[in-house]
Amino acid sequence: MIAVSACLLGYPCKYNGGHNKNQKVLDWLKDKEYICICPESSGGLSSPRTPAEIVGGDGFDVLASKAKVLDKEGNDVSQAFINGAMATLKKAQKHGADTCILKAKSPSCGVGTIYDGTFSGCTKPGFGVAAALLKQNGLKLLTEENLS
C-alpha cells in the first residue's frame, strides 16, 4: 500500500486553495493500491491558508521542539503540523502503507529538501514534519520528483 499526498492527486488542499495534480504520479499509481493523505488538512489547517515554512531547522527539529513552523504572518502553527503528521502516520499504519509519495519541498511533506523559512522560494536540505515522522517510523519516502 502506498500513501500519496492529496494535492498530487488533484485535491484542492494546497495553502492557496489549489492543488499540485501530477500526471506522472497518477500514471505511476495506475496498477497500484494507494490511500490519499494530507498532513496539513489532517492537522486542522484550512485551504486556503497563510503559507507556512519551517524556521530554525527541519521537521525532525520541529518534532523535537527545536524549530518551529511559522506562517508568513509570524504565527506559530507547529502544533497543527505535528498533529497532522501524527494523524498521517496513524492512517498509513492502519492501511499497511510501506511507501509514501509526498509533495517535494513542502513543510509537511518535503523529502531531503524543504523551503528555507524565508518565504523567498529558496530551499535548504531537510525534511518536512510529516516526512520526518514517517521516516522515523520506517516508511520509504518518495516525491513526485524522484519516482522510480
N, C-alpha and C positions, 0 to 999 in steps of 0.2 A: 504494500500500500504506500502511496505517495501523498504527502501533504503539499498543497500548492497555494501560493499567495493568491487570494481572491482577485486582486487588481490585475494580475497577469491573465486571469480567465475572463476578464472583461467586466467584473463587478465594480460599480462606481463607489469605491471605498477610499480612494486616494484623498489626501489632505484637501485638495482643491475641488473635490466632488467628482472628479473624473476617474479614469482607470488607466491601466497600462497593458491593455489586451495585447497578447503576444502570439502571433500565429505560429511561430516556431515551437513555442511551448504547447499550444493546442495540438499541433501535428504530432509532436513527440508523445503526447499523452493518449493518442487515439486508441491504442490497444492495451492501455494500462488502467488499473483501478486507482482512483485518487479521491481525496477529500479536499474541500475548499477551506482555507484558513485566512483570517485577517487579525493579527495580533492587536492592531490599534483599535479596530472595531470591538474586538473581544474585551479590550481593556476599558471600554466605555467612551471612547472618543467618537465624536460625530464626524460626518462628512457632509459638507466641507468643514474644515477646522483650520486654525492657525498652524502653519508649518512648524515642525519641531526638529531639533538636532541635538546630538549628544555633545556636551561640553565637559572637558576635563578628563577625557578618556574614551572608552568604548563601552559596549554592552556588558562585558564582563565586569567592568568597573562600576557600572550602574547597579548591577546585581549585588556587588559587594559594598554598596553605598559610598563609593569613592569618586563617582562622577554623577552628573545629573542630565536629564533630558529637559531642555528648556524650549518653550515655543518662542517664536520670533518676537513676542511682546515681553519676554523675560519670565513668563510663568513656569514654575516647576511642574512638569507633567510626568515626572519619573514614575510615580506610583501607578499611573494608568498604563504605562509601558510595561512595567513589571507585572501588573495584574494580567495584561494581555498576553505576555509571554507565558505565564503560568497556565492560563486557560488554553493557549495553543498547544503547549506540551501535553496537557491532560487530554485534549482532543486527539492529538497524534497518537498517544499511547493507547487510548481507548479503541482506536481503529486499527492498531497494529502497524502504523506507519514506521518505516525504517529510513525513508529518504524524504527530503523536503526540497521543493523548488521555490526559492524565495526571491523577492524583488531586490535586485542589486542596489547597493548604496543606501538603502533605507535605514533610518534609525531603529527600526524594529527588525528588519529582515536582511540587512546588509551582511554579506559573507566575504570577509577579507578586506573590504573597502567600504567606508561609510562617509557621508558628508562631514566636513570638519568642524561644524559648530559655529561657523561664521555667517551662514546663510548666503554665501557667495557662489555656491555651485562647486567649490573646491572640495576635494576629498582627502582622506587620510587612511592609513591602514587601520583595520579594526572590524569588529562585528557589531551588528545591531543587538538590541536587548533580547529579542526572541531568538535570534540566531545563536547568540551566546548560550542561552539556556538549553536550546535544542542540542547544540554541540556538546555541552557538559553532560547531557544525558545520552550521548552516543548515536544520535541521528546523523546520517550523511546529508550534507548540505550542498546544494547546487543553486545557481541563479540562472536567469534567462540568458545570461552572457556566457555560461560555460557548460551548457547541456552537452552530454556526450552519449 
